[in-house]
Amino acid sequence: MSNHLSAYPNPFKDTLSFEVEVDNNISTIVTIFDESGKIIKLLSWNLKKGTNKTTLSDLEHVASGAFTLEIKDMKGYVMFSTILTKE
């Protein structure tokens, strides 16, 4: 197994789901930034070995545009990063 991130749908409207596959249990920080670097969403997520899924369903107030999703370990290492678009 290798570490993997999938975020969908992309582009998203009100709800964004993501799935992360990791080799070991690890505590992470999930951050979504807008194009100017402003944090739109910040949450902690304890990943378990294998596939982890979650959904953010409170994104209707977020303006349309491009966003960066980052998942970092507790030491600040970026494990995953991807670009998302809000319709």
OpenMM code with the backbone's topology and positions (N, CA, C; nanometers):
from openmm import Vec3, app, unit

residues = "MET SER ASN HIS LEU SER ALA TYR PRO ASN PRO PHE LYS ASP THR LEU SER PHE GLU VAL GLU VAL ASP ASN ASN ILE SER THR ILE VAL THR ILE PHE ASP GLU SER GLY LYS ILE ILE LYS LEU LEU SER TRP ASN LEU LYS LYS GLY THR ASN LYS THR THR LEU SER ASP LEU GLU HIS VAL ALA SER GLY ALA PHE THR LEU GLU ILE LYS ASP MET LYS GLY TYR VAL MET PHE SER THR ILE LEU THR LYS GLU".split()
positions = [
    Vec3(0.0855, -0.1178, 0.0000),
    Vec3(0.0000, 0.0000, 0.0000),
    Vec3(0.0894, 0.1232, 0.0000),
    Vec3(0.0463, 0.2268, -0.0686),
    Vec3(0.1201, 0.3527, -0.0667),
    Vec3(0.0249, 0.4653, -0.0292),
    Vec3(0.0797, 0.5745, 0.0192),
    Vec3(-0.0019, 0.6886, 0.0582),
    Vec3(-0.0670, 0.7497, -0.0649),
    Vec3(-0.1955, 0.7853, -0.0517),
    Vec3(-0.2717, 0.8357, -0.1667),
    Vec3(-0.3842, 0.9268, -0.1171),
    Vec3(-0.4132, 1.0330, -0.1924),
    Vec3(-0.5241, 1.1248, -0.1635),
    Vec3(-0.6142, 1.1347, -0.2844),
    Vec3(-0.7448, 1.1323, -0.2596),
    Vec3(-0.8448, 1.1551, -0.3633),
    Vec3(-0.9478, 1.2531, -0.3069),
    Vec3(-0.9721, 1.3636, -0.3783),
    Vec3(-1.0716, 1.4630, -0.3355),
    Vec3(-1.1767, 1.4754, -0.4454),
    Vec3(-1.3037, 1.4741, -0.4070),
    Vec3(-1.4114, 1.4748, -0.5065),
    Vec3(-1.5394, 1.5323, -0.4471),
    Vec3(-1.6316, 1.5848, -0.5247),
    Vec3(-1.6119, 1.6137, -0.6665),
    Vec3(-1.5189, 1.7344, -0.6827),
    Vec3(-1.4599, 1.7442, -0.7945),
    Vec3(-1.3744, 1.8595, -0.8252),
    Vec3(-1.4011, 1.9000, -0.9686),
    Vec3(-1.4767, 2.0071, -0.9879),
    Vec3(-1.5143, 2.1121, -0.8922),
    Vec3(-1.6269, 2.0683, -0.7984),
    Vec3(-1.6300, 2.1322, -0.6792),
    Vec3(-1.7322, 2.1028, -0.5795),
    Vec3(-1.8274, 2.2222, -0.5656),
    Vec3(-1.9433, 2.1970, -0.5022),
    Vec3(-2.0418, 2.3030, -0.4775),
    Vec3(-2.0506, 2.3298, -0.3276),
    Vec3(-2.1261, 2.2487, -0.2543),
    Vec3(-2.1466, 2.2676, -0.1102),
    Vec3(-2.0738, 2.1628, -0.0271),
    Vec3(-2.0427, 2.0494, -0.0892),
    Vec3(-1.9865, 1.9354, -0.0177),
    Vec3(-1.8597, 1.8881, -0.0869),
    Vec3(-1.7600, 1.8542, -0.0057),
    Vec3(-1.6339, 1.8022, -0.0572),
    Vec3(-1.5984, 1.6769, 0.0219),
    Vec3(-1.5716, 1.5703, -0.0485),
    Vec3(-1.5309, 1.4453, 0.0162),
    Vec3(-1.3859, 1.4183, -0.0174),
    Vec3(-1.3158, 1.3588, 0.0773),
    Vec3(-1.1832, 1.3130, 0.0432),
    Vec3(-1.1517, 1.1823, 0.1116),
    Vec3(-1.0643, 1.1107, 0.0448),
    Vec3(-1.0249, 0.9767, 0.0854),
    Vec3(-0.8724, 0.9727, 0.0871),
    Vec3(-0.8179, 0.9265, 0.1983),
    Vec3(-0.6735, 0.9206, 0.2153),
    Vec3(-0.6348, 0.7780, 0.2509),
    Vec3(-0.5338, 0.7285, 0.1844),
    Vec3(-0.4818, 0.5962, 0.2132),
    Vec3(-0.3407, 0.6122, 0.2680),
    Vec3(-0.3159, 0.5563, 0.3862),
    Vec3(-0.1848, 0.5688, 0.4500),
    Vec3(-0.1349, 0.4325, 0.4987),
    Vec3(-0.0028, 0.4243, 0.5143),
    Vec3(0.0618, 0.3000, 0.5561),
    Vec3(0.0623, 0.2804, 0.7074),
    Vec3(0.0482, 0.3893, 0.7844),
    Vec3(0.0563, 0.3833, 0.9304),
    Vec3(-0.0473, 0.4755, 0.9931),
    Vec3(-0.0835, 0.4515, 1.1179),
    Vec3(-0.1677, 0.5450, 1.1924),
    Vec3(-0.0907, 0.6752, 1.2084),
    Vec3(-0.1581, 0.7886, 1.1884),
    Vec3(-0.0907, 0.9179, 1.1995),
    Vec3(-0.1924, 1.0280, 1.2264),
    Vec3(-0.1556, 1.1214, 1.3104),
    Vec3(-0.2390, 1.2390, 1.3374),
    Vec3(-0.2012, 1.3474, 1.2372),
    Vec3(-0.3018, 1.4133, 1.1798),
    Vec3(-0.2762, 1.5139, 1.0765),
    Vec3(-0.3576, 1.6403, 1.1016),
    Vec3(-0.3180, 1.7443, 1.0302),
    Vec3(-0.3921, 1.8699, 1.0236),
    Vec3(-0.4326, 1.8895, 0.8776),
    Vec3(-0.5610, 1.9101, 0.8540),
    Vec3(-0.6144, 1.9335, 0.7199),
    Vec3(-0.6453, 2.0829, 0.7079),
    Vec3(-0.5907, 2.1463, 0.6045),
    Vec3(-0.6124, 2.2888, 0.5827),
    Vec3(-0.6564, 2.3117, 0.4393),
    Vec3(-0.7591, 2.3956, 0.4231),
    Vec3(-0.7998, 2.4404, 0.2909),
    Vec3(-0.7769, 2.5904, 0.2859),
    Vec3(-0.6962, 2.6344, 0.1876),
    Vec3(-0.6617, 2.7754, 0.1683),
    Vec3(-0.7262, 2.8277, 0.0414),
    Vec3(-0.7633, 2.9573, 0.0418),
    Vec3(-0.8059, 3.0180, -0.0834),
    Vec3(-0.6824, 3.0681, -0.1582),
    Vec3(-0.7032, 3.1327, -0.2729),
    Vec3(-0.5914, 3.1771, -0.3570),
    Vec3(-0.5022, 3.2809, -0.2890),
    Vec3(-0.5569, 3.3555, -0.1943),
    Vec3(-0.4781, 3.4577, -0.1255),
    Vec3(-0.4047, 3.4016, -0.0041),
    Vec3(-0.4267, 3.2723, 0.0263),
    Vec3(-0.3611, 3.2103, 0.1401),
    Vec3(-0.4446, 3.2105, 0.2667),
    Vec3(-0.5657, 3.2656, 0.2599),
    Vec3(-0.6557, 3.2673, 0.3751),
    Vec3(-0.7061, 3.1256, 0.4036),
    Vec3(-0.7037, 3.0871, 0.5315),
    Vec3(-0.7524, 2.9544, 0.5704),
    Vec3(-0.9056, 2.9542, 0.5686),
    Vec3(-0.9617, 2.8656, 0.4894),
    Vec3(-1.1067, 2.8500, 0.4766),
    Vec3(-1.1571, 2.7442, 0.5735),
    Vec3(-1.0774, 2.6390, 0.5919),
    Vec3(-1.1159, 2.5271, 0.6783),
    Vec3(-0.9892, 2.4700, 0.7401),
    Vec3(-0.9981, 2.4379, 0.8691),
    Vec3(-0.8861, 2.3801, 0.9420),
    Vec3(-0.9418, 2.2753, 1.0365),
    Vec3(-0.8894, 2.1538, 1.0296),
    Vec3(-0.9361, 2.0492, 1.1192),
    Vec3(-0.8258, 1.9469, 1.1433),
    Vec3(-0.8345, 1.8795, 1.2558),
    Vec3(-0.7415, 1.7700, 1.2824),
    Vec3(-0.8095, 1.6399, 1.2415),
    Vec3(-0.7286, 1.5448, 1.1977),
    Vec3(-0.7825, 1.4186, 1.1492),
    Vec3(-0.6834, 1.3093, 1.1862),
    Vec3(-0.7274, 1.2148, 1.2665),
    Vec3(-0.6444, 1.1000, 1.3035),
    Vec3(-0.6662, 0.9895, 1.2013),
    Vec3(-0.5659, 0.9699, 1.1168),
    Vec3(-0.5752, 0.8690, 1.0120),
    Vec3(-0.5331, 0.7331, 1.0666),
    Vec3(-0.6046, 0.6327, 1.0271),
    Vec3(-0.5731, 0.4948, 1.0628),
    Vec3(-0.5090, 0.4270, 0.9422),
    Vec3(-0.4252, 0.3284, 0.9669),
    Vec3(-0.3644, 0.2534, 0.8572),
    Vec3(-0.4742, 0.2022, 0.7652),
    Vec3(-0.4587, 0.2270, 0.6354),
    Vec3(-0.5586, 0.1862, 0.5380),
    Vec3(-0.6280, 0.3080, 0.4791),
    Vec3(-0.7534, 0.2906, 0.4415),
    Vec3(-0.8301, 0.3957, 0.3762),
    Vec3(-0.9155, 0.4712, 0.4771),
    Vec3(-0.9091, 0.6041, 0.4725),
    Vec3(-0.9849, 0.6934, 0.5599),
    Vec3(-1.0690, 0.7853, 0.4719),
    Vec3(-1.1955, 0.8034, 0.5070),
    Vec3(-1.2850, 0.8882, 0.4279),
    Vec3(-1.3517, 0.9893, 0.5193),
    Vec3(-1.3718, 1.1111, 0.4678),
    Vec3(-1.4482, 1.2122, 0.5394),
    Vec3(-1.5140, 1.3050, 0.4381),
    Vec3(-1.6171, 1.3763, 0.4838),
    Vec3(-1.6896, 1.4704, 0.3994),
    Vec3(-1.7075, 1.6011, 0.4744),
    Vec3(-1.6789, 1.7110, 0.4059),
    Vec3(-1.7069, 1.8447, 0.4578),
    Vec3(-1.8329, 1.8928, 0.3885),
    Vec3(-1.9384, 1.9197, 0.4669),
    Vec3(-2.0672, 1.9541, 0.4053),
    Vec3(-2.1103, 2.0967, 0.4350),
    Vec3(-2.0195, 2.1789, 0.4879),
    Vec3(-2.0569, 2.3158, 0.5245),
    Vec3(-1.9787, 2.4184, 0.4439),
    Vec3(-1.9706, 2.3967, 0.3128),
    Vec3(-1.8894, 2.4835, 0.2276),
    Vec3(-1.9721, 2.5761, 0.1392),
    Vec3(-2.1019, 2.5862, 0.1653),
    Vec3(-2.1869, 2.6714, 0.0810),
    Vec3(-2.1504, 2.8191, 0.0914),
    Vec3(-2.0936, 2.8617, 0.2036),
    Vec3(-2.0574, 3.0032, 0.2222),
    Vec3(-1.9262, 3.0404, 0.1541),
    Vec3(-1.8523, 2.9430, 0.1058),
    Vec3(-1.7228, 2.9677, 0.0428),
    Vec3(-1.7443, 3.0209, -0.0985),
    Vec3(-1.6738, 3.1298, -0.1322),
    Vec3(-1.6851, 3.1891, -0.2655),
    Vec3(-1.6257, 3.0960, -0.3707),
    Vec3(-1.6703, 3.1103, -0.4948),
    Vec3(-1.6167, 3.0312, -0.6051),
    Vec3(-1.4705, 3.0654, -0.6274),
    Vec3(-1.3953, 2.9679, -0.6772),
    Vec3(-1.2550, 2.9921, -0.7073),
    Vec3(-1.1709, 2.8687, -0.6847),
    Vec3(-1.0382, 2.8903, -0.6845),
    Vec3(-0.9426, 2.7814, -0.6658),
    Vec3(-0.8967, 2.7767, -0.5202),
    Vec3(-0.8740, 2.6560, -0.4720),
    Vec3(-0.8324, 2.6339, -0.3340),
    Vec3(-0.7233, 2.5276, -0.3300),
    Vec3(-0.6442, 2.5305, -0.2248),
    Vec3(-0.5433, 2.4276, -0.2012),
    Vec3(-0.5824, 2.3492, -0.0771),
    Vec3(-0.5845, 2.2190, -0.0897),
    Vec3(-0.6069, 2.1287, 0.0229),
    Vec3(-0.4718, 2.0708, 0.0607),
    Vec3(-0.4326, 2.0884, 0.1881),
    Vec3(-0.3076, 2.0318, 0.2376),
    Vec3(-0.3358, 1.9445, 0.3588),
    Vec3(-0.2681, 1.8326, 0.3647),
    Vec3(-0.2726, 1.7466, 0.4824),
    Vec3(-0.1291, 1.7329, 0.5311),
    Vec3(-0.1054, 1.7785, 0.6551),
    Vec3(0.0284, 1.7761, 0.7139),
    Vec3(0.0295, 1.6861, 0.8364),
    Vec3(0.1461, 1.6256, 0.8618),
    Vec3(0.1612, 1.5528, 0.9867),
    Vec3(0.1844, 1.6541, 1.0989),
    Vec3(0.1924, 1.6090, 1.2212),
    Vec3(0.2036, 1.6995, 1.3359),
    Vec3(0.3392, 1.7704, 1.3429),
    Vec3(0.4345, 1.7272, 1.2630),
    Vec3(0.5644, 1.7948, 1.2570),
    Vec3(0.5666, 1.9017, 1.1488),
    Vec3(0.4563, 1.9150, 1.0734),
    Vec3(0.4470, 2.0163, 0.9692),
    Vec3(0.4841, 1.9690, 0.8303),
    Vec3(0.5166, 1.8402, 0.8149),
    Vec3(0.5500, 1.7853, 0.6840),
    Vec3(0.4227, 1.7700, 0.5999),
    Vec3(0.4240, 1.8255, 0.4784),
    Vec3(0.3089, 1.8143, 0.3892),
    Vec3(0.3067, 1.6736, 0.3295),
    Vec3(0.2070, 1.5971, 0.3694),
    Vec3(0.1909, 1.4604, 0.3190),
    Vec3(0.1181, 1.4589, 0.1854),
    Vec3(0.0167, 1.5470, 0.1744),
    Vec3(-0.0659, 1.5545, 0.0546),
    Vec3(-0.0985, 1.7001, 0.0252),
    Vec3(-0.1079, 1.7329, -0.1023),
    Vec3(-0.1493, 1.8657, -0.1430),
    Vec3(-0.2155, 1.8538, -0.2785),
    Vec3(-0.3288, 1.9206, -0.2955),
    Vec3(-0.3979, 1.9170, -0.4239),
    Vec3(-0.4752, 2.0477, -0.4420),
    Vec3(-0.5028, 2.0809, -0.5669),
    Vec3(-0.5788, 2.2007, -0.6019),
    Vec3(-0.7244, 2.1599, -0.6248),
    Vec3(-0.8153, 2.2388, -0.5675),
    Vec3(-0.9591, 2.2161, -0.5811),
    Vec3(-1.0237, 2.3410, -0.6396),
    Vec3(-1.1394, 2.3225, -0.7011),
    Vec3(-1.2143, 2.4347, -0.7564),
    Vec3(-1.3570, 2.4320, -0.7018),
    Vec3(-1.4052, 2.5476, -0.6572),
    Vec3(-1.5450, 2.5603, -0.6144),
    Vec3(-1.6223, 2.6285, -0.7248),
    Vec3(-1.7350, 2.5695, -0.7627),
    Vec3(-1.8200, 2.6262, -0.8691),
    Vec3(-1.8871, 2.7531, -0.8202),
] * unit.nanometer
topology = app.Topology()
chain = topology.addChain("A")
for resn in residues:
    res = topology.addResidue(resn, chain)
    for name in ("N", "CA", "C"):
        topology.addAtom(name, app.Element.getBySymbol(name[0]), res)
